[in-house]
Amino acid sequence: MTGHWTGVFTHKDGQTEIEFTENVTAKKLFMKPFVKGFLKKQQEQYLNDLKTALEKI
């Protein structure tokens, strides 16, 4: 898999929202169906890590 994803944080109605934009390509054709699920899992892990880091501040 190659590419990147970007998260844009915005403040709306007293809450923080994040919008992810992906630009990713599977290197192998048979991996293409798994890309979306993999990215979703990676983004969830990113948010969990961010929450943990912010709790320590």
C-alpha positions in Angstrom: 0.0 0.0 0.0 1.3 3.4 -0.9 0.0 6.9 -0.3 -1.0 9.2 2.5 -3.9 10.4 4.5 -4.5 13.8 6.1 -6.7 14.8 9.1 -8.1 18.3 9.3 -9.3 19.5 12.7 -12.1 22.0 13.0 -14.0 23.5 15.9 -17.8 23.4 15.6 -20.5 24.0 18.2 -18.0 23.6 21.1 -16.6 20.3 19.8 -13.6 19.3 17.7 -14.3 17.5 14.4 -11.8 15.8 12.2 -12.1 15.0 8.5 -9.8 12.4 7.0 -8.8 12.6 3.4 -7.1 9.5 1.9 -5.0 9.1 -1.2 -3.9 5.5 -1.1 -3.3 2.8 -3.6 -3.0 -1.0 -3.0 0.3 -2.3 -4.5 -1.4 -5.7 -5.2 -4.8 -5.9 -6.8 -6.0 -8.6 -4.3 -5.3 -6.1 -1.4 -7.7 -3.4 -2.8 -10.8 -4.7 -0.9 -8.9 -4.4 2.4 -7.6 -0.8 2.0 -10.7 1.0 3.4 -10.9 -1.2 6.5 -7.1 -0.9 7.1 -7.3 2.9 6.9 -10.3 3.1 9.2 -8.4 1.0 11.8 -5.3 3.1 11.5 -7.3 6.3 11.9 -9.1 4.9 15.0 -5.7 4.0 16.5 -4.4 7.6 15.7 -7.4 9.1 17.5 -7.0 6.7 20.5 -3.3 7.6 20.7 -4.1 11.3 20.5 -6.7 11.1 23.3 -4.2 9.2 25.5 -1.6 11.9 24.8 -3.9 14.7 25.6 -5.1 13.2 28.8 -1.4 13.3 30.1 -1.3 17.0 29.6 
